Amino acid sequence: MKKLKYYYDTETLSYKRVETSKSKRLGLIVLFVISVIIVSIVLFISYLNIPSIETPKEKAYKRELRNMKLEYESLNKQMDQMVNVLEDIERRDNKIYRVYFEADPIPEEQRNVGFGGVNRYNDLKGYNNSELLINTNRRVDKLKKRLVVQSRSLDKIKEMARNKEAMLKSIPAIQPVPNDDLKRISAGYGYRMHPILKYKKLHEGIDFSAPVGTPVYATGNGVIREARRTGGYGKLILLDHGFGYKTFYAHLSKFNVSEGQKVKRGDVIGELGNTGLSTGPHLHYEVHKDNKIVNPINYFYGDLSPKEYSILRRRAAMQRQSLD
Ligand SMILES: [Zn+2]
């Protein structure tokens, strides 16, 4: 029911009805609608600014996100430890293994080389935690690469170790005849009176005096290059050890090996004799390094104590006539 309004007219001293025009009523309605809209907007804005009331699902998501962030941070910490261990291995690799095998260290830049391509982590861009994701991925990639470099380096070292072992077995390191009492060296390397020419001449090996038939040993692993009868050296064996080393065994009475045969240190390759230009049963033994003749006395370290070695050195240094 529509409410009727009256006012008191002081002139006529009576109540009169208040007439509201149609346009005025319309104005009031418009004003009301506008007010409602304004109030709604104000309420909506304030609703957006007030922390929203979370649904349980939203709460769970947020918790999961927090946990994932923590997880990533913990992964990064574990990676720090892994990098520490790897750096230690790398240091040992560069400063011990590679030094031992006389190989160049791997430069830091080569170990830390990154992955090419700027778009590598594009998939991870555009999230709230993109930086964390990208950094973590980048670290994992770098770590992987460093591990590959280190693993290859250790393979190389293994190969070098194998090579070194082969080298140590090949380099001449024992005396070529049994010499328990250390008295068999009759002439050392150096200038000696030549037994036939009768003047001082460089004696390019060591003479071991012993009965004909005494076993002659290969002084290191190698391949028999020559086993043949010559003029001056009589029956001669030339043993190639590789790594730049060769040994010569002259004046033999008998060969136990043939050309091309592989021998090991200590194998009996022949028997001592008196063939060729020789003034008595003996073995003339030479060591060649990179095609230069060197003093064999430096290659007997394998089967002698320091005391025995010094006795042998003294004997080899005596100025005796060689048997050639
Ligand atoms: Zn000699």
Boltz pocket constraint, residues with backbone or C-beta under 6 A from the ligand:
constraints:
  - pocket:
      binder: B
      contacts: [[A, 203], [A, 205], [A, 206], [A, 207], [A, 283], [A, 284], [A, 285], [A, 322], [A, 323], [A, 324]]
      max_distance: 6.0
